[in-house]
Amino acid sequence: MIIILKIFKWIGLFLLLFVVVLAAVVFVKKDRTFDAPYPQIHAVQDSLVIQRGKALVYGAAHCAYCHAPVEMVDAIEQGEIVPLSGGHIFDIPPAKIITPNITSDKETGIGSWPDSVLARSLRHMVGYDGRALLEFMPFQNLSDSDLTAIISYLRTVDPVKNEVPRSEWKLLGNILKAFVITPVGPSEEIQVVVKPDSSIEYGKYLAQSVANCRGCHTDRDMKTGKYVGPFYAGGFKMPCETNPELILVSPNITTDPTTGRLANWTEQEFIQRFRKGKIIKESMMPWGQFLNLSDLELKAIYRYLQSIPPVTNNTGPVLISAK
C-alpha cells in the first residue's frame, strides 16, 4: 500500500512539473512572430482600379460583414456602403476575436500602415507585428491586380476614429498560438490579373479565393479551423450569433442529386435566390454583401459549383439546437 501511495505521489509530482513546464513554454511561445515576404503591391489612384476594389470589398470579399460595427447589421443586410471601423466580435473556442478598424484613420485604423504590410497580412496571414493571423480571410491567392485594387480602395475610405480592443485569447487559443497556428500563404502560383467573366475558372477563383464559399460549406474543426470534411459538402457547425440556443449547419452544395442543396437549381434560380438576400434571419452567410454581386459573378460561381464532383452528405436542417 505504501509503495502504491509513493507511486501515485511521484506521478502527481511529474504531472505537476509537466503542467508547469507546459505553461511556461506556452507563455513564452504564445506571442511568437514569423517572417514572410512583403508583396510588391502599391496603392494607385486609378479610378477604375479603385472601383474594382470597392466592388470586391462590398461584394464578393464581403469585408463589411466582419469589419463593420455590429449595430449596422440592418444596413449591411441591405448591401449598403458602411464604415469599416471594426469591433465585430466572434466568440469561438480559441478566442474572442474582435475585428480591427480598417479605415484610413492613422491612430486607430490602418492609415499609418505601409501598403506592403497590408498586402502581407492578406497574402501571407502575418500581422503588422509579425504574429500569425487566424485563417478567417481567404485572400492568399488573390491576383496582384485584385490585391492592388482592394488596398487602393481602402486608402480612399474616410477615416473613422474607433479604438478597437485587442482580441482576447483563451487558454486553448494560447496553446494553439504556441504550437499550432502558423502563417498560411498562397497555395498556388499568384496570377498577375484574373479576368472577370462567366467561366468555371473565374467562378472557382471567386468561390475559393474571394467569397470563401469553401470556408463555410466545408466541415471544419472549430478549435483549429482546419478542414475535416470534403470540400463544399457542408456540415460545418457554427454557433448562432443572434441566438446562443441554436447552431447553424452549412448545407452540402455539391452536385449530389439527393443531398446537394443546389443540385437541381437552374442558373437563373441560383441568381434569383441571391437577389432575395437573407431569408433565414439567423443565417451567418453575408447575404447583404452578396446582393452586390453582378450577374456575371453569380453565373461564374454557379457554373463552378455545378462542376464540383458530387459528395453524398446529408447535413440535415440548417438550424439545430445547441443543447
C-alpha positions as a Markdown table, in Angstrom:
| # | Residue | x | y | z |
|---|---|---|---|---|
| 1 | Met | 0.0 | 0.0 | 0.0 |
| 2 | Ile | 2.8 | 2.4 | 0.9 |
| 3 | Ile | 4.6 | 1.6 | -2.4 |
| 4 | Ile | 1.4 | 2.4 | -4.3 |
| 5 | Leu | 1.0 | 5.7 | -2.5 |
| 6 | Lys | 4.6 | 6.6 | -3.3 |
| 7 | Ile | 4.0 | 5.7 | -7.0 |
| 8 | Phe | 0.9 | 8.0 | -7.1 |
| 9 | Lys | 2.9 | 10.7 | -5.3 |
| 10 | Trp | 5.6 | 10.6 | -7.9 |
| 11 | Ile | 3.0 | 10.5 | -10.7 |
| 12 | Gly | 1.3 | 13.6 | -9.3 |
| 13 | Leu | 4.6 | 15.4 | -8.9 |
| 14 | Phe | 5.5 | 14.5 | -12.5 |
| 15 | Leu | 2.2 | 15.7 | -13.8 |
| 16 | Leu | 2.5 | 19.0 | -11.8 |
| 17 | Leu | 6.0 | 19.5 | -13.2 |
| 18 | Phe | 4.7 | 18.8 | -16.7 |
| 19 | Val | 1.9 | 21.3 | -16.4 |
| 20 | Val | 4.3 | 24.0 | -15.0 |
| 21 | Val | 6.8 | 23.4 | -17.9 |
| 22 | Leu | 3.9 | 23.4 | -20.4 |
| 23 | Ala | 2.5 | 26.6 | -19.0 |
| 24 | Ala | 5.9 | 28.3 | -19.1 |
| 25 | Val | 6.5 | 27.2 | -22.7 |
| 26 | Val | 3.0 | 28.4 | -23.8 |
| 27 | Phe | 3.7 | 31.8 | -22.0 |
| 28 | Val | 6.9 | 32.2 | -23.9 |
| 29 | Lys | 5.8 | 31.0 | -27.3 |
| 30 | Lys | 2.2 | 32.3 | -27.5 |
| 31 | Asp | 3.5 | 35.6 | -28.9 |
| 32 | Arg | 5.9 | 34.1 | -31.4 |
| 33 | Thr | 6.4 | 36.0 | -34.6 |
| 34 | Phe | 7.1 | 35.0 | -38.2 |
| 35 | Asp | 8.9 | 36.2 | -41.2 |
| 36 | Ala | 7.0 | 36.4 | -44.5 |
| 37 | Pro | 7.8 | 38.3 | -47.7 |
| 38 | Tyr | 6.3 | 41.7 | -48.3 |
| 39 | Pro | 4.4 | 41.7 | -51.7 |
| 40 | Gln | 5.4 | 44.4 | -54.1 |
| 41 | Ile | 1.9 | 45.8 | -54.1 |
| 42 | His | 1.3 | 49.6 | -54.1 |
| 43 | Ala | -2.0 | 51.6 | -54.0 |
| 44 | Val | -2.8 | 53.5 | -57.1 |
| 45 | Gln | -5.2 | 56.4 | -57.8 |
| 46 | Asp | -6.7 | 55.0 | -61.0 |
| 47 | Ser | -10.5 | 55.3 | -60.7 |
| 48 | Leu | -11.2 | 52.0 | -62.4 |
| 49 | Val | -8.8 | 50.1 | -60.1 |
| 50 | Ile | -10.4 | 51.8 | -57.1 |
| 51 | Gln | -13.9 | 51.0 | -58.4 |
| 52 | Arg | -12.9 | 47.3 | -58.7 |
| 53 | Gly | -11.6 | 47.4 | -55.2 |
| 54 | Lys | -14.8 | 48.8 | -53.8 |
| 55 | Ala | -16.8 | 46.2 | -55.7 |
| 56 | Leu | -14.7 | 43.4 | -54.1 |
| 57 | Val | -14.8 | 44.9 | -50.6 |
| 58 | Tyr | -18.6 | 45.3 | -50.5 |
| 59 | Gly | -19.3 | 42.4 | -52.7 |
| 60 | Ala | -17.6 | 39.0 | -53.1 |
| 61 | Ala | -14.9 | 39.7 | -50.4 |
| 62 | His | -17.7 | 40.8 | -48.0 |
| 63 | Cys | -15.3 | 42.8 | -45.8 |
| 64 | Ala | -18.1 | 44.8 | -44.2 |
| 65 | Tyr | -19.6 | 41.6 | -42.7 |
| 66 | Cys | -16.7 | 41.3 | -40.3 |
| 67 | His | -15.2 | 44.8 | -40.2 |
| 68 | Ala | -18.4 | 47.0 | -39.8 |
| 69 | Pro | -19.9 | 47.6 | -36.3 |
| 70 | Val | -22.5 | 45.0 | -35.4 |
| 71 | Glu | -25.1 | 47.8 | -34.8 |
| 72 | Met | -25.0 | 48.4 | -38.6 |
| 73 | Val | -26.3 | 44.9 | -39.4 |
| 74 | Asp | -29.5 | 46.1 | -40.9 |
| 75 | Ala | -27.6 | 48.4 | -43.3 |
| 76 | Ile | -25.2 | 45.6 | -44.1 |
| 77 | Glu | -28.1 | 43.2 | -45.0 |
| 78 | Gln | -29.3 | 45.8 | -47.4 |
| 79 | Gly | -26.0 | 45.9 | -49.2 |
| 80 | Glu | -25.2 | 49.4 | -48.2 |
| 81 | Ile | -21.8 | 51.0 | -48.0 |
| 82 | Val | -20.9 | 51.2 | -44.3 |
| 83 | Pro | -17.8 | 52.3 | -42.4 |
| 84 | Leu | -15.2 | 49.5 | -41.9 |
| 85 | Ser | -14.4 | 50.7 | -38.4 |
| 86 | Gly | -14.2 | 47.2 | -36.8 |
| 87 | Gly | -15.4 | 45.9 | -33.4 |
| 88 | His | -17.4 | 42.9 | -34.6 |
| 89 | Ile | -16.9 | 40.0 | -32.0 |
| 90 | Phe | -16.6 | 36.4 | -33.0 |
| 91 | Asp | -16.6 | 34.2 | -29.8 |
| 92 | Ile | -15.0 | 30.9 | -30.8 |
| 93 | Pro | -13.3 | 28.2 | -28.7 |
| 94 | Pro | -9.7 | 29.6 | -29.1 |
| 95 | Ala | -10.5 | 33.3 | -28.5 |
| 96 | Lys | -12.9 | 36.2 | -28.6 |
| 97 | Ile | -11.9 | 37.6 | -31.9 |
| 98 | Ile | -12.5 | 41.4 | -32.3 |
| 99 | Thr | -12.2 | 42.7 | -35.8 |
| 100 | Pro | -9.9 | 45.7 | -36.3 |
| 101 | Asn | -10.7 | 49.1 | -37.7 |
| 102 | Ile | -9.5 | 49.1 | -41.4 |
| 103 | Thr | -10.5 | 52.7 | -42.2 |
| 104 | Ser | -7.7 | 55.2 | -43.1 |
| 105 | Asp | -7.5 | 56.6 | -39.6 |
| 106 | Lys | -3.8 | 56.9 | -38.7 |
| 107 | Glu | -4.3 | 56.3 | -34.9 |
| 108 | Thr | -6.9 | 53.6 | -34.6 |
| 109 | Gly | -7.1 | 52.3 | -38.2 |
| 110 | Ile | -4.6 | 51.3 | -40.9 |
| 111 | Gly | -3.8 | 54.8 | -42.2 |
| 112 | Ser | -0.2 | 54.6 | -41.0 |
| 113 | Trp | 0.5 | 51.1 | -42.3 |
| 114 | Pro | 2.5 | 50.7 | -45.5 |
| 115 | Asp | 0.9 | 49.1 | -48.4 |
| 116 | Ser | 3.3 | 46.2 | -48.2 |
| 117 | Val | 2.2 | 45.4 | -44.6 |
| 118 | Leu | -1.4 | 45.3 | -45.6 |
| 119 | Ala | -0.6 | 43.1 | -48.6 |
| 120 | Arg | 1.4 | 40.7 | -46.4 |
| 121 | Ser | -1.5 | 40.4 | -44.0 |
| 122 | Leu | -3.8 | 39.4 | -46.8 |
| 123 | Arg | -1.5 | 37.2 | -48.8 |
| 124 | His | 0.6 | 35.5 | -46.0 |
| 125 | Met | -1.6 | 35.9 | -42.9 |
| 126 | Val | 1.1 | 37.7 | -41.0 |
| 127 | Gly | 0.1 | 40.8 | -39.0 |
| 128 | Tyr | 1.8 | 44.1 | -38.8 |
| 129 | Asp | 3.6 | 42.9 | -35.7 |
| 130 | Gly | 4.7 | 39.6 | -37.1 |
| 131 | Arg | 2.1 | 37.4 | -35.4 |
| 132 | Ala | 0.3 | 34.7 | -37.4 |
| 133 | Leu | -3.3 | 35.6 | -38.1 |
| 134 | Leu | -6.2 | 33.1 | -37.9 |
| 135 | Glu | -7.3 | 31.9 | -41.3 |
| 136 | Phe | -10.5 | 33.9 | -41.4 |
| 137 | Met | -9.7 | 35.7 | -44.7 |
| 138 | Pro | -9.3 | 33.5 | -47.8 |
| 139 | Phe | -7.3 | 36.0 | -49.8 |
| 140 | Gln | -4.0 | 34.3 | -50.0 |
| 141 | Asn | -4.4 | 33.5 | -53.8 |
| 142 | Leu | -5.8 | 36.9 | -54.8 |
| 143 | Ser | -4.3 | 38.1 | -58.1 |
| 144 | Asp | -1.9 | 41.0 | -57.9 |
| 145 | Ser | -4.3 | 43.3 | -59.6 |
| 146 | Asp | -7.2 | 42.5 | -57.2 |
| 147 | Leu | -4.9 | 42.8 | -54.1 |
| 148 | Thr | -3.8 | 46.2 | -55.5 |
| 149 | Ala | -7.5 | 47.2 | -56.1 |
| 150 | Ile | -8.6 | 46.4 | -52.6 |
| 151 | Ile | -5.7 | 48.2 | -51.0 |
| 152 | Ser | -6.2 | 51.2 | -53.3 |
| 153 | Tyr | -9.8 | 51.4 | -52.4 |
| 154 | Leu | -9.1 | 51.1 | -48.6 |
| 155 | Arg | -6.8 | 54.1 | -49.0 |
| 156 | Thr | -9.7 | 56.2 | -50.1 |
| 157 | Val | -12.0 | 55.2 | -47.2 |
| 158 | Asp | -12.8 | 58.1 | -44.9 |
| 159 | Pro | -11.0 | 57.8 | -41.5 |
| 160 | Val | -13.1 | 56.7 | -38.6 |
| 161 | Lys | -11.6 | 57.1 | -35.1 |
| 162 | Asn | -12.6 | 53.9 | -33.3 |
| 163 | Glu | -10.1 | 52.3 | -30.8 |
| 164 | Val | -10.9 | 48.6 | -31.0 |
| 165 | Pro | -9.6 | 46.4 | -28.1 |
| 166 | Arg | -7.3 | 43.5 | -29.0 |
| 167 | Ser | -8.8 | 40.0 | -29.3 |
| 168 | Glu | -9.0 | 38.1 | -26.1 |
| 169 | Trp | -7.2 | 34.7 | -26.3 |
| 170 | Lys | -8.4 | 31.8 | -24.1 |
| 171 | Leu | -6.2 | 29.0 | -22.8 |
| 172 | Leu | -6.9 | 26.9 | -25.8 |
| 173 | Gly | -6.0 | 29.8 | -28.1 |
| 174 | Asn | -2.7 | 30.5 | -26.4 |
| 175 | Ile | -1.8 | 26.8 | -26.7 |
| 176 | Leu | -2.7 | 26.9 | -30.4 |
| 177 | Lys | -0.7 | 30.1 | -30.9 |
| 178 | Ala | 2.3 | 28.5 | -29.2 |
| 179 | Phe | 2.3 | 25.2 | -31.1 |
| 180 | Val | -0.2 | 25.1 | -34.0 |
| 181 | Ile | -1.1 | 28.4 | -35.6 |
| 182 | Thr | 1.4 | 29.4 | -38.3 |
| 183 | Pro | 1.1 | 31.7 | -41.3 |
| 184 | Val | -0.9 | 30.4 | -44.3 |
| 185 | Gly | 0.4 | 31.6 | -47.6 |
| 186 | Pro | -0.6 | 31.1 | -51.2 |
| 187 | Ser | -1.4 | 27.6 | -52.3 |
| 188 | Glu | -0.8 | 28.2 | -56.0 |
| 189 | Glu | 1.1 | 30.5 | -58.3 |
| 190 | Ile | -0.2 | 34.0 | -58.0 |
| 191 | Gln | -1.7 | 35.4 | -61.2 |
| 192 | Val | -1.0 | 39.0 | -62.1 |
| 193 | Val | -4.5 | 39.5 | -63.5 |
| 194 | Val | -7.7 | 37.4 | -63.3 |
| 195 | Lys | -10.1 | 38.5 | -66.0 |
| 196 | Pro | -13.8 | 38.7 | -64.8 |
| 197 | Asp | -16.1 | 36.5 | -66.9 |
| 198 | Ser | -18.7 | 33.8 | -66.5 |
| 199 | Ser | -16.3 | 30.9 | -66.8 |
| 200 | Ile | -15.9 | 28.0 | -64.4 |
| 201 | Glu | -12.3 | 29.1 | -63.8 |
| 202 | Tyr | -13.4 | 32.6 | -62.7 |
| 203 | Gly | -16.1 | 31.0 | -60.6 |
| 204 | Lys | -13.5 | 28.9 | -58.8 |
| 205 | Tyr | -11.4 | 31.9 | -58.2 |
| 206 | Leu | -14.3 | 33.8 | -56.6 |
| 207 | Ala | -15.6 | 30.8 | -54.6 |
| 208 | Gln | -12.2 | 29.9 | -53.1 |
| 209 | Ser | -10.0 | 33.0 | -53.1 |
| 210 | Val | -12.5 | 35.8 | -52.6 |
| 211 | Ala | -16.0 | 34.9 | -51.4 |
| 212 | Asn | -14.9 | 32.0 | -49.2 |
| 213 | Cys | -17.7 | 29.6 | -50.2 |
| 214 | Arg | -15.5 | 26.7 | -49.4 |
| 215 | Gly | -14.6 | 28.1 | -46.0 |
| 216 | Cys | -18.2 | 27.7 | -44.7 |
| 217 | His | -19.6 | 25.0 | -46.8 |
| 218 | Thr | -16.9 | 22.5 | -45.8 |
| 219 | Asp | -16.8 | 20.9 | -42.3 |
| 220 | Arg | -14.0 | 22.3 | -40.1 |
| 221 | Asp | -12.6 | 21.8 | -36.7 |
| 222 | Met | -13.8 | 24.8 | -34.6 |
| 223 | Lys | -10.7 | 24.6 | -32.4 |
| 224 | Thr | -8.1 | 24.9 | -35.2 |
| 225 | Gly | -10.1 | 26.0 | -38.3 |
| 226 | Lys | -8.7 | 23.1 | -40.3 |
| 227 | Tyr | -10.8 | 21.4 | -42.9 |
| 228 | Val | -12.0 | 17.9 | -41.8 |
| 229 | Gly | -14.6 | 17.2 | -44.5 |
| 230 | Pro | -14.9 | 17.0 | -48.3 |
| 231 | Phe | -14.9 | 20.5 | -49.9 |
| 232 | Tyr | -18.3 | 22.0 | -50.4 |
| 233 | Ala | -20.1 | 19.0 | -48.8 |
| 234 | Gly | -21.3 | 21.1 | -45.9 |
| 235 | Gly | -21.8 | 20.0 | -42.3 |
| 236 | Phe | -19.8 | 22.9 | -40.7 |
| 237 | Lys | -21.5 | 23.7 | -37.4 |
| 238 | Met | -21.3 | 27.3 | -36.3 |
| 239 | Pro | -22.7 | 28.9 | -33.1 |
| 240 | Cys | -25.5 | 31.3 | -34.0 |
| 241 | Glu | -24.6 | 34.9 | -33.2 |
| 242 | Thr | -28.1 | 36.0 | -32.6 |
| 243 | Asn | -29.4 | 33.0 | -30.6 |
| 244 | Pro | -27.0 | 31.1 | -28.4 |
| 245 | Glu | -29.5 | 28.2 | -28.2 |
| 246 | Leu | -29.1 | 27.4 | -31.9 |
| 247 | Ile | -26.3 | 26.1 | -34.1 |
| 248 | Leu | -26.1 | 26.7 | -37.8 |
| 249 | Val | -25.2 | 23.8 | -40.1 |
| 250 | Ser | -23.9 | 24.7 | -43.6 |
| 251 | Pro | -25.6 | 22.8 | -46.4 |
| 252 | Asn | -24.0 | 20.5 | -48.9 |
| 253 | Ile | -23.6 | 22.5 | -52.2 |
| 254 | Thr | -22.1 | 19.8 | -54.3 |
| 255 | Thr | -23.9 | 18.3 | -57.3 |
| 256 | Asp | -25.1 | 15.2 | -55.4 |
| 257 | Pro | -28.7 | 14.7 | -56.6 |
| 258 | Thr | -30.0 | 13.5 | -53.2 |
| 259 | Thr | -28.2 | 15.6 | -50.6 |
| 260 | Gly | -26.7 | 18.5 | -52.6 |
| 261 | Arg | -28.7 | 21.7 | -52.0 |
| 262 | Leu | -28.0 | 23.2 | -55.4 |
| 263 | Ala | -28.0 | 20.0 | -57.5 |
| 264 | Asn | -31.4 | 20.7 | -59.1 |
| 265 | Trp | -31.2 | 24.5 | -59.3 |
| 266 | Thr | -31.0 | 26.2 | -62.6 |
| 267 | Glu | -28.6 | 29.1 | -63.2 |
| 268 | Gln | -31.5 | 31.6 | -63.1 |
| 269 | Glu | -32.9 | 30.1 | -59.9 |
| 270 | Phe | -29.4 | 30.5 | -58.3 |
| 271 | Ile | -29.2 | 34.2 | -59.3 |
| 272 | Gln | -32.8 | 34.9 | -58.2 |
| 273 | Arg | -32.0 | 33.4 | -54.7 |
| 274 | Phe | -29.1 | 35.8 | -54.2 |
| 275 | Arg | -31.2 | 38.7 | -55.3 |
| 276 | Lys | -33.6 | 38.0 | -52.4 |
| 277 | Gly | -31.0 | 38.5 | -49.7 |
| 278 | Lys | -31.3 | 37.0 | -46.2 |
| 279 | Ile | -34.3 | 34.8 | -45.6 |
| 280 | Ile | -33.3 | 32.8 | -42.6 |
| 281 | Lys | -32.7 | 35.6 | -40.0 |
| 282 | Glu | -30.1 | 33.5 | -38.1 |
| 283 | Ser | -28.0 | 32.8 | -41.2 |
| 284 | Met | -24.3 | 33.8 | -41.0 |
| 285 | Met | -23.9 | 33.9 | -44.8 |
| 286 | Pro | -23.2 | 37.5 | -45.8 |
| 287 | Trp | -26.3 | 37.8 | -48.0 |
| 288 | Gly | -26.4 | 41.6 | -47.8 |
| 289 | Gln | -22.9 | 41.8 | -49.2 |
| 290 | Phe | -23.7 | 39.3 | -51.9 |
| 291 | Leu | -26.6 | 41.4 | -53.1 |
| 292 | Asn | -23.9 | 43.5 | -54.7 |
| 293 | Leu | -22.6 | 40.6 | -56.8 |
| 294 | Ser | -23.1 | 41.0 | -60.5 |
| 295 | Asp | -25.0 | 38.5 | -62.7 |
| 296 | Leu | -21.6 | 37.7 | -64.3 |
| 297 | Glu | -20.1 | 36.8 | -61.0 |
| 298 | Leu | -23.1 | 34.7 | -59.9 |
| 299 | Lys | -23.1 | 32.9 | -63.2 |
| 300 | Ala | -19.4 | 32.1 | -62.8 |
| 301 | Ile | -19.9 | 30.8 | -59.2 |
| 302 | Tyr | -22.9 | 28.7 | -60.2 |
| 303 | Arg | -21.0 | 27.1 | -63.1 |
| 304 | Tyr | -18.1 | 26.3 | -60.9 |
| 305 | Leu | -20.3 | 24.8 | -58.2 |
| 306 | Gln | -22.0 | 22.7 | -60.9 |
| 307 | Ser | -18.6 | 21.3 | -62.0 |
| 308 | Ile | -17.8 | 20.0 | -58.5 |
| 309 | Pro | -18.0 | 16.2 | -58.2 |
| 310 | Pro | -21.0 | 15.0 | -56.1 |
| 311 | Val | -20.5 | 14.2 | -52.5 |
| 312 | Thr | -23.3 | 12.3 | -50.6 |
| 313 | Asn | -23.6 | 14.1 | -47.3 |
| 314 | Asn | -27.0 | 14.7 | -45.7 |
| 315 | Thr | -26.3 | 17.7 | -43.5 |
| 316 | Gly | -29.9 | 17.9 | -42.1 |
| 317 | Pro | -31.6 | 21.1 | -41.0 |
| 318 | Val | -29.8 | 24.4 | -41.3 |
| 319 | Leu | -30.7 | 25.2 | -37.7 |
| 320 | Ile | -30.3 | 22.7 | -34.8 |
| 321 | Ser | -30.5 | 23.0 | -31.0 |
| 322 | Ala | -27.2 | 23.8 | -29.2 |
| 323 | Lys | -28.3 | 21.6 | -26.3 |
